[in-house]
Amino acid sequence: MATPRLTKPTIAVLEVLLSASDDAPAWGLSICRDADLGSGTVYPILDRLKTYGWVTTRVETEPHPGRPPRTYYALSGTGRAQAHAALEARRARRLRLPRFAGGTA
């Protein structure tokens, strides 16, 4: 399965989805809030992750009166495994990068 480009916004969205649970599901605006990103950034990322098969959606069946039903987003089993692997590989690469003291030689 292909891996989406792991930009900082994508990583932020994946981290929110990884921290979501059945008791506290992730829905559109909550993801925007928790990732500190705008909806114009978050929704395209969610659409892309859904295309990759990493994310599943379900629509709220009994919405609160006065607002439209929420769409809940969750990582699929494959998506959760792929997200963990991709984030771990990224962390490992970052740890191997040389660190500079900031001074001149």
N, C-alpha and C positions, 0 to 999 in steps of 0.2 A: 504494500500500500504506500502511496506517495505521502510525503510529509510537506505540510504547508510551510511557507517561509515564516520563520520565527522572529518577527519584528517585535520591538518592545511592546506595542499595543497587543499583539497576538499573545505574547507571553502573559501579559496582565490578564487578558480574558481567560486564558487557560488556567491560570492560578485561581481565579475566582471560581471557575467551573470545578476545579479539583477540590476546592474547599466547600462546595455546596453539598447538601445532604437531603435526604427525603424529608427531614423535619424543617429544613431551611433551603428550599429549592431556589435555583437561580432563574430570575426572569429578567427580561430586557432592561428596564430602567435600574433594577438592582445591580445588574452587571455593570452598567454605565457608572453608577455611584461607587461601587466597590473597586472597580478598575481605574476610577478617576479619568474616564474617557467620555467623549461625547457620543451620542447615538449615531452620528454619521460615521463614526469609526467602528463602533461596536457591532452594529447590525451587519455590515459587510463582512466583518471577521466571522461572525456566527454563521452567515450564509456560506462562506468559504469552508469553514470547519464542517458544516453539514454536508456539503458537496464531497468532502473527503471521507465522509462516513464517521467522523469523530464525534459528532453531536447529534442527538435526537431531540425532538420537540414534542410537547404535548400542550394542548390548550386547556385552560381552566374550564371545568364543567359548570361550576356554580360561582360566577363572578360576583363581586361585591356590588350592590346596587349603586348605580350612578357612574360606573366605569366599565370600559370594555373588558372582555376576558383577557387574562394574562396568558402569554405563551411562555412556558417553562422550558429551559434548556438544560440538558444533562449530557455528560460525556457518555458515549457508548462504551461497552466493555473494551472494544478495540481502541477507541479513542482515548480512554483513560490510560491504557497500557502504552499507547504510542506517545501520549502527552508526557507521561512520566519518563519514558525513555528519551524523548527529544530534549526535555528540560535537563535531564541528568547529563546527557551528552554535551549539551551546551555549557553546563556548569563545569564539566571536566575540561573542556577546551579552554574555558576562561582561566581555569587554575593553572594550565600549562603555559599560558602566555607569559613572556618575560615581563618582569616588573622593573620599572626604572625608578631610580631614587629621585629623579627630577633635577639633578645637578648636571653640570657639564664635565666632560672628561679632560 
